[in-house]
Amino acid sequence: MQTINRVFIMLVAAVVLLTLCMPVYASRIDDRIELSAKQSYLFKTYLQGDDIKIQSLDGAVTLTGMVSSEFNKTLAQEMVSGLPDVVSVDNRLDVKGAAPTVNSDEWLLDKVNATLLFHRSVGASIVEVDVKDSIVTLRGDTASRSQKELATEYAKDVEGVKDVINEMRVIKNWKKAQIRDENIDDASITAQVKMTLMYHRSTNALNTKVETDQGVVTLSGKASNTAEFDLVTELSMDVYGVKKVNNQMIIQ
């Protein structure tokens, strides 16, 4: 009988100890989530000018503050969603000014800039974008004809763009400082791939799940054909920080 009582007391003590430790453990996780978001590549590179407050409670993250565009609002959410131990994201960020009218030249300008932003092949160039009557004009300098052609291809793949005029100059032996891919964390890579697939007309209708582990991107979901499958792989591989793409999408 005494043995049973001792076992019971030990069990109760263990439960009490576990109960006391859980809030401390949860608090550490929340602190880590908030710190990881603030120190991420995307927050330091593209969101540093925005006023974003991050609060995590048991892995449920709330974003508040002010950002410069709808793109930045979505980018912040996608980045935080990819952090370990995040269970949900409540995006309450406000956007400065009025949002551009859908399919307007200003709206297309934002979309084209966003589409070109994360591509490694285009990132070696200086690209200036102008939109008039849904026709995109690209100017700037690039190191090769292939980079110039890719910029045209990517811009044409934005919903609403009627045509692309590429006036970029190919400068022999010209190089622009590259972003060091090894400095990009997994959550930022995941967000970049998601945003890239979202902004390309050829892939935005696909429900593609993206996960990243040490720079290796794993894709899952459904593709209608081999061409879609290959395009998702190609676009993902061209994102900063991606070392390898493991495409597990099912072709239907």
C-alpha positions as CSV (number, residue, x, y, z in Angstrom):
1,M,0.0,0.0,0.0
2,Q,2.8,2.4,0.9
3,T,4.5,1.5,-2.4
4,I,1.3,2.5,-4.3
5,N,1.1,5.8,-2.4
6,R,4.7,6.6,-3.2
7,V,4.1,5.9,-6.9
8,F,1.0,8.1,-6.8
9,I,2.8,11.0,-5.1
10,M,5.7,10.7,-7.7
11,L,3.2,10.8,-10.6
12,V,1.4,13.9,-9.1
13,A,4.8,15.6,-8.5
14,A,5.8,14.8,-12.1
15,V,2.5,16.3,-13.5
16,V,2.9,19.4,-11.3
17,L,6.5,19.9,-12.5
18,L,5.5,19.4,-16.1
19,T,2.7,21.9,-15.7
20,L,5.0,24.5,-14.2
21,C,7.6,23.9,-17.0
22,M,5.3,24.1,-19.9
23,P,4.7,27.9,-19.8
24,V,8.5,28.5,-19.7
25,Y,9.0,26.2,-22.6
26,A,6.2,27.8,-24.6
27,S,7.6,31.2,-23.8
28,R,11.0,30.2,-25.2
29,I,9.5,29.0,-28.4
30,D,7.6,32.3,-28.8
31,D,10.7,34.3,-28.2
32,R,12.6,32.2,-30.7
33,I,9.8,32.7,-33.3
34,E,9.8,36.5,-32.9
35,L,13.6,36.7,-33.0
36,S,13.9,34.4,-36.0
37,A,11.4,36.5,-38.0
38,K,13.2,39.7,-37.2
39,Q,16.6,38.3,-38.1
40,S,15.4,36.6,-41.3
41,Y,16.8,37.4,-44.7
42,L,13.5,38.8,-46.0
43,F,12.8,41.0,-43.0
44,K,16.4,42.4,-43.2
45,T,16.4,42.8,-47.0
46,Y,12.9,43.7,-48.2
47,L,10.8,44.5,-45.1
48,Q,13.3,46.5,-43.1
49,G,11.6,49.8,-44.0
50,D,8.2,48.6,-42.8
51,D,6.8,48.9,-39.3
52,I,6.0,45.3,-38.4
53,K,5.4,44.1,-34.9
54,I,5.5,40.3,-34.3
55,Q,3.8,38.7,-31.3
56,S,3.7,34.9,-30.8
57,L,1.6,33.1,-28.2
58,D,2.0,29.3,-28.1
59,G,3.0,29.5,-31.8
60,A,0.0,31.6,-32.9
61,V,1.6,34.7,-34.5
62,T,-0.1,38.1,-34.8
63,L,1.4,40.6,-37.2
64,T,0.5,44.3,-36.7
65,G,1.8,47.6,-38.0
66,M,2.2,49.3,-41.3
67,V,3.8,48.1,-44.6
68,S,4.3,49.9,-47.9
69,S,2.4,47.5,-50.2
70,E,0.1,44.5,-50.4
71,F,3.1,42.6,-51.7
72,N,5.0,43.3,-48.4
73,K,2.0,42.3,-46.4
74,T,1.8,38.9,-48.1
75,L,5.5,38.4,-48.0
76,A,5.7,39.0,-44.2
77,Q,2.9,36.4,-43.7
78,E,4.5,33.8,-46.0
79,M,7.9,34.2,-44.3
80,V,6.6,33.9,-40.7
81,S,4.4,30.9,-41.7
82,G,7.5,29.0,-42.7
83,L,9.2,29.3,-39.3
84,P,9.4,26.2,-37.1
85,D,6.7,25.9,-34.4
86,V,4.4,28.5,-36.0
87,V,0.9,27.0,-35.9
88,S,-1.0,30.0,-37.4
89,V,-0.5,33.6,-38.6
90,D,-3.1,36.4,-38.0
91,N,-2.1,39.1,-40.5
92,R,-3.4,42.5,-39.2
93,L,-0.9,44.6,-41.1
94,D,-2.2,47.8,-42.7
95,V,-1.0,49.1,-46.1
96,K,0.0,52.7,-46.6
97,G,-2.2,54.5,-49.1
98,A,-4.9,53.2,-51.5
99,A,-4.3,49.9,-53.3
100,P,-3.8,50.2,-57.1
101,T,-6.9,49.3,-59.2
102,V,-6.7,45.7,-60.4
103,N,-5.2,45.4,-63.9
104,S,-4.2,49.1,-63.9
105,D,-0.7,50.1,-65.1
106,E,0.3,50.8,-61.5
107,W,-1.0,47.4,-60.5
108,L,0.9,45.6,-63.3
109,L,4.0,47.5,-62.4
110,D,3.9,46.2,-58.9
111,K,3.3,42.6,-60.2
112,V,6.1,42.7,-62.7
113,N,8.6,44.0,-60.1
114,A,7.5,41.4,-57.7
115,T,7.8,38.6,-60.3
116,L,11.4,39.6,-61.2
117,L,12.4,40.2,-57.6
118,F,13.5,36.8,-56.4
119,H,14.9,35.3,-59.6
120,R,18.6,34.6,-59.4
121,S,19.1,34.8,-63.2
122,V,17.4,38.2,-63.4
123,G,19.0,39.4,-60.2
124,A,22.4,39.6,-61.9
125,S,20.9,42.5,-63.9
126,I,19.7,46.1,-63.2
127,V,16.1,46.1,-64.4
128,E,13.9,49.2,-64.6
129,V,10.2,48.5,-65.3
130,D,7.7,50.9,-66.9
131,V,4.1,50.1,-67.8
132,K,1.9,51.9,-70.3
133,D,-1.5,50.6,-71.5
134,S,-0.6,47.2,-70.1
135,I,2.6,47.1,-72.2
136,V,5.7,46.5,-70.2
137,T,9.0,48.2,-71.1
138,L,12.2,46.9,-69.5
139,R,15.4,49.0,-69.3
140,G,18.7,48.6,-67.6
141,D,21.9,46.6,-67.9
142,T,22.5,42.9,-68.0
143,A,25.5,40.6,-68.4
144,S,24.1,38.3,-71.1
145,R,21.5,37.9,-73.8
146,S,20.1,34.8,-72.0
147,Q,19.4,37.0,-68.9
148,K,17.7,39.6,-71.0
149,E,15.5,36.9,-72.6
150,L,14.6,35.5,-69.2
151,A,13.5,38.9,-68.0
152,T,11.2,39.2,-71.0
153,E,9.8,35.7,-70.5
154,Y,9.1,36.3,-66.8
155,A,7.5,39.7,-67.4
156,K,5.2,38.2,-70.1
157,D,4.1,35.6,-67.6
158,V,2.4,38.2,-65.4
159,E,-1.4,38.2,-65.6
160,G,-2.7,41.2,-67.5
161,V,0.5,42.0,-69.4
162,K,-0.2,42.4,-73.2
163,D,3.3,42.7,-74.4
164,V,6.9,43.3,-73.3
165,I,9.4,45.6,-74.9
166,N,12.9,44.8,-73.7
167,E,15.4,47.7,-74.2
168,M,18.0,46.3,-71.7
169,R,21.6,46.6,-72.8
170,V,23.9,43.6,-72.7
171,I,27.2,44.8,-71.3
172,K,30.1,42.4,-71.9
173,N,32.1,41.5,-68.8
174,W,29.7,43.5,-66.7
175,K,28.7,42.1,-63.3
176,K,26.5,43.2,-60.6
177,A,27.2,42.2,-57.0
178,Q,25.3,39.0,-56.2
179,I,23.4,38.2,-53.1
180,R,25.2,35.4,-51.2
181,D,22.7,32.5,-51.3
182,E,24.2,30.8,-48.2
183,N,23.1,33.7,-46.0
184,I,19.4,33.0,-46.7
185,D,17.4,31.1,-44.1
186,D,15.0,28.3,-44.9
187,A,11.8,30.2,-44.0
188,S,12.9,33.1,-46.3
189,I,13.6,30.6,-49.2
190,T,10.2,29.0,-48.7
191,A,8.4,32.4,-48.8
192,Q,10.4,33.5,-51.9
193,V,9.4,30.3,-53.8
194,K,5.8,30.6,-52.7
195,M,5.6,34.2,-53.9
196,T,7.4,33.4,-57.1
197,L,4.9,30.7,-58.0
198,M,2.0,32.9,-56.9
199,Y,3.0,35.8,-59.2
200,H,3.7,33.8,-62.4
201,R,0.5,33.4,-64.5
202,S,1.6,29.8,-65.5
203,T,1.8,28.6,-61.9
204,N,-0.5,30.8,-59.8
205,A,-3.5,28.4,-60.1
206,L,-1.5,25.4,-58.8
207,N,-1.9,24.6,-55.1
208,T,1.8,23.9,-54.5
209,K,3.1,23.1,-51.0
210,V,6.6,24.3,-50.4
211,E,9.0,23.1,-47.7
212,T,12.7,23.9,-47.3
213,D,15.4,22.2,-45.3
214,Q,19.0,23.6,-45.5
215,G,18.3,25.1,-48.9
216,V,16.7,22.0,-50.4
217,V,13.2,22.8,-51.5
218,T,10.5,20.0,-51.6
219,L,7.4,20.6,-53.7
220,S,4.2,18.7,-53.4
221,G,0.7,19.1,-54.9
222,K,-0.8,18.5,-58.4
223,A,0.3,19.5,-61.9
224,S,-1.9,19.1,-65.0
225,N,1.0,18.0,-67.2
226,T,4.7,17.5,-67.6
227,A,5.2,21.1,-68.8
228,E,3.6,22.5,-65.6
229,F,5.7,20.1,-63.5
230,D,8.9,21.1,-65.2
231,L,8.1,24.9,-65.0
232,V,7.5,24.8,-61.3
233,T,10.8,23.0,-60.8
234,E,12.6,25.6,-63.1
235,L,11.1,28.6,-61.4
236,S,11.8,27.3,-57.9
237,M,15.4,26.5,-58.8
238,D,15.9,30.0,-60.0
239,V,15.1,31.5,-56.6
240,Y,17.8,32.9,-54.4
241,G,19.1,30.5,-51.8
242,V,17.7,27.3,-53.4
243,K,20.4,24.6,-53.6
244,K,18.2,21.8,-54.9
245,V,14.6,21.2,-55.8
246,N,12.9,17.9,-55.0
247,N,9.6,18.0,-57.0
248,Q,7.1,15.4,-55.6
249,M,4.1,16.9,-57.4
250,I,1.7,14.4,-58.9
251,I,0.9,14.8,-62.7
252,Q,-2.8,14.3,-63.3
